[in-house]
Amino acid sequence: MIKVLAGVIEKDSKILIARRKQNSHLAGKWEFPGGKLEANETQEECLFREIFEELGIKIKVCEFICSSKYSYEHISIELLAYMAQYISGEVFLTDHDEVRWVSKTELNNYIFAEADVPVVNKLIELI
């Protein structure tokens, strides 16, 4: 099972969500951005690195939210979600075709990747 980090990035009481590009795995589904944990890397280092590589922004990794295990057709992952604060930078897109800043109450309006759904439910529970 591959460990994947996800950032629930906050700025001005909104959360950043990202939509997977067309012609990619999970195309059109929304997710909390992040990526795979590499050897000799802490979870916090991984999340900071992945967010900077994928979106070009700097974040401060905060508290752990929850984990979610899910087996897709080609891969099984454990998604580890952390709250994070936006620090600086302008968002650019590499793995996604759109990002949005949304309130927690708006999260149910989006179709999320299956591994991200428990994170959405946890965030809504905490409102």
C-alpha positions as CSV (number, residue, x, y, z in Angstrom):
1,M,0.0,0.0,0.0
2,I,1.4,3.4,-1.1
3,K,1.3,6.3,1.3
4,V,0.0,9.5,-0.2
5,L,-0.1,12.8,1.6
6,A,-3.0,15.3,1.0
7,G,-3.2,18.9,2.1
8,V,-6.4,20.6,3.2
9,I,-5.0,24.1,2.5
10,E,-6.7,27.0,4.1
11,K,-6.6,30.7,3.1
12,D,-9.2,33.3,4.3
13,S,-11.5,30.6,5.7
14,K,-11.6,28.8,2.3
15,I,-10.1,25.4,1.3
16,L,-8.2,24.7,-1.9
17,I,-9.5,21.8,-3.9
18,A,-8.1,20.7,-7.3
19,R,-9.7,18.8,-10.2
20,R,-7.7,16.1,-12.0
21,K,-6.9,16.7,-15.6
22,Q,-8.8,15.0,-18.4
23,N,-6.9,12.0,-19.8
24,S,-5.5,11.2,-16.3
25,H,-6.4,8.7,-13.7
26,L,-9.5,10.0,-11.9
27,A,-10.0,12.6,-14.6
28,G,-12.6,15.2,-13.6
29,K,-12.7,14.3,-9.9
30,W,-11.8,16.8,-7.2
31,E,-9.2,16.1,-4.6
32,F,-7.1,17.7,-1.9
33,P,-3.7,18.1,-3.6
34,G,-0.6,16.2,-2.5
35,G,1.4,13.2,-3.6
36,K,3.4,10.1,-2.8
37,L,5.7,9.8,0.2
38,E,9.3,9.2,-0.8
39,A,12.0,7.3,1.1
40,N,13.8,9.2,3.8
41,E,11.2,11.9,3.8
42,T,8.9,12.9,6.7
43,Q,5.2,13.3,6.0
44,E,5.4,17.0,6.5
45,E,8.4,17.3,4.1
46,C,6.5,15.3,1.5
47,L,3.4,17.4,1.7
48,F,5.4,20.7,1.5
49,R,7.4,19.4,-1.5
50,E,4.4,18.0,-3.4
51,I,2.3,21.1,-3.0
52,F,5.2,23.3,-4.2
53,E,5.9,21.0,-7.2
54,E,2.2,20.6,-8.2
55,L,0.9,24.1,-7.5
56,G,3.9,26.4,-7.0
57,I,2.7,27.6,-3.5
58,K,4.3,27.4,-0.1
59,I,2.3,26.0,2.8
60,K,2.8,25.5,6.5
61,V,1.8,21.9,7.4
62,C,-0.4,21.8,10.5
63,E,-2.3,19.1,12.3
64,F,-3.1,15.6,11.1
65,I,-6.8,15.2,10.1
66,C,-7.4,11.5,9.3
67,S,-6.3,8.7,7.0
68,S,-8.2,6.8,4.4
69,K,-7.4,3.5,2.7
70,Y,-8.7,2.8,-0.8
71,S,-7.9,0.3,-3.5
72,Y,-8.3,1.7,-7.0
73,E,-8.1,-0.7,-10.0
74,H,-4.3,-0.1,-10.5
75,I,-3.1,1.0,-7.0
76,S,-3.9,0.7,-3.3
77,I,-3.2,3.8,-1.2
78,E,-3.3,5.1,2.3
79,L,-4.2,8.8,2.1
80,L,-2.9,10.8,5.0
81,A,-4.6,14.2,5.2
82,Y,-3.2,17.2,7.0
83,M,-4.5,20.7,7.6
84,A,-2.2,23.3,6.1
85,Q,-2.0,27.1,5.9
86,Y,-1.3,28.9,2.6
87,I,1.9,31.0,3.0
88,S,2.8,32.4,-0.4
89,G,3.0,32.0,-4.2
90,E,0.7,32.0,-7.2
91,V,-1.1,28.8,-8.1
92,F,-0.1,27.1,-11.3
93,L,-1.4,23.9,-12.6
94,T,0.5,20.7,-13.6
95,D,-1.6,17.6,-12.6
96,H,-4.9,19.5,-12.4
97,D,-7.0,21.5,-14.8
98,E,-8.7,23.7,-12.2
99,V,-8.5,24.7,-8.6
100,R,-11.1,26.4,-6.4
101,W,-11.1,28.0,-3.0
102,V,-14.4,26.8,-1.3
103,S,-15.9,26.9,2.1
104,K,-16.3,23.6,4.1
105,T,-20.1,23.8,3.5
106,E,-19.5,23.8,-0.2
107,L,-17.5,20.5,-0.3
108,N,-20.5,18.3,-0.8
109,N,-21.2,20.2,-4.1
110,Y,-18.1,18.4,-5.7
111,I,-17.4,14.8,-6.8
112,F,-14.2,13.8,-5.0
113,A,-11.9,10.9,-5.7
114,E,-12.9,8.0,-3.5
115,A,-9.9,8.1,-1.2
116,D,-10.7,11.8,-0.5
117,V,-14.3,11.3,0.5
118,P,-13.6,10.3,4.1
119,V,-11.5,13.5,4.5
120,V,-14.5,15.5,3.1
121,N,-16.8,13.8,5.6
122,K,-14.4,14.5,8.5
123,L,-14.2,18.2,7.6
124,I,-18.0,18.5,7.4
125,E,-18.3,16.7,10.7
126,L,-16.0,19.3,12.3
127,I,-18.0,22.3,11.1
